[in-house]
């Protein structure tokens, strides 16, 4: 679990929109890939899935006015889920500061 200070601050709705419009390009350029990414947003939680490589939600973001908390859900995956988490954290640090 990683915590990022929500300096902007980003609301769950705004972050959800940013993820849908910008995160795929960001992570695919970092990885040199073309991953399909799915997002699920309920209240102040966003789940991120990479259905081609990981079954079920891979990452979760909990959003408050003060911080964003990223939790790796795909701990038993054969795919390098930690690398996906690292790039999500980099993306969120850019957006929240």
C-alpha positions in Angstrom: 0.0 0.0 0.0 1.3 3.4 -1.0 0.0 6.8 0.1 0.3 9.9 -2.0 -0.5 13.4 -0.7 -3.5 14.8 -2.5 -2.2 18.4 -2.9 -4.4 19.4 -5.9 -6.8 18.0 -4.4 -8.3 15.5 -6.8 -11.8 14.3 -6.3 -12.7 10.7 -7.1 -14.7 11.9 -10.1 -11.9 14.0 -11.5 -9.3 11.3 -11.0 -11.6 8.7 -12.7 -11.9 11.0 -15.7 -8.1 11.5 -15.8 -7.4 7.8 -15.6 -9.9 7.1 -18.4 -8.4 9.8 -20.7 -4.7 9.7 -19.9 -3.5 6.7 -17.9 -3.5 4.2 -20.7 -1.3 6.4 -22.9 1.0 7.1 -19.9 1.5 3.4 -18.9 1.6 2.1 -22.4 4.3 4.6 -23.4 6.4 3.6 -20.3 6.0 -0.1 -21.0 6.2 0.0 -24.8 2.9 -1.9 -24.8 -0.7 -1.7 -25.7 -2.5 -2.9 -22.6 -6.3 -2.8 -22.3 -7.3 -1.1 -19.1 -10.7 -1.1 -17.4 -11.8 1.1 -14.5 -14.6 0.8 -11.9 -15.5 3.7 -9.8 -17.7 3.5 -6.7 -17.9 6.4 -4.3 -14.3 7.2 -3.3 -12.7 4.0 -4.6 -11.4 3.2 -8.1 -10.4 -0.3 -9.2 -8.1 -0.7 -12.2 -8.0 -4.0 -14.2 -5.8 -5.2 -16.9 -8.0 -8.0 -18.3 -5.5 -9.3 -20.9 -2.9 -10.1 -18.3 -4.5 -10.2 -14.8 -7.8 -11.8 -13.9 -9.9 -9.4 -11.7 -9.0 -6.0 -10.3 -5.3 -5.5 -10.1 -5.1 -2.1 -8.3 -7.3 0.0 -6.0 -7.2 3.7 -5.3 -8.9 5.1 -2.2 -9.4 8.9 -2.5 -9.8 11.4 0.3 -9.3 15.1 0.4 -5.9 14.6 2.0 -4.4 11.5 0.2 -4.6 8.9 -2.4 -3.9 5.3 -1.3 -2.9 2.7 -3.8 -3.3 -0.9 -2.9 -2.0 -3.8 -5.0 -4.8 -6.4 -5.3 -3.2 -8.8 -7.7 -0.6 -10.2 -5.3 -0.8 -13.8 -6.7 -0.5 -12.8 -10.4 2.0 -14.3 -12.8 2.3 -10.9 -14.5 4.5 -8.2 -12.9 1.7 -6.4 -11.1 4.3 -4.5 -9.0 5.5 -2.8 -12.2 1.9 -1.7 -13.0 1.6 -0.4 -9.5 4.8 1.6 -9.8 3.7 3.3 -13.0 0.2 4.1 -11.5 2.0 5.7 -8.5 4.1 7.8 -10.9 1.1 8.9 -12.8 -0.8 9.8 -9.6 2.1 11.7 -8.2 2.2 13.9 -11.4 -1.6 14.5 -11.2 -1.9 15.1 -7.4 1.0 17.5 -7.0 
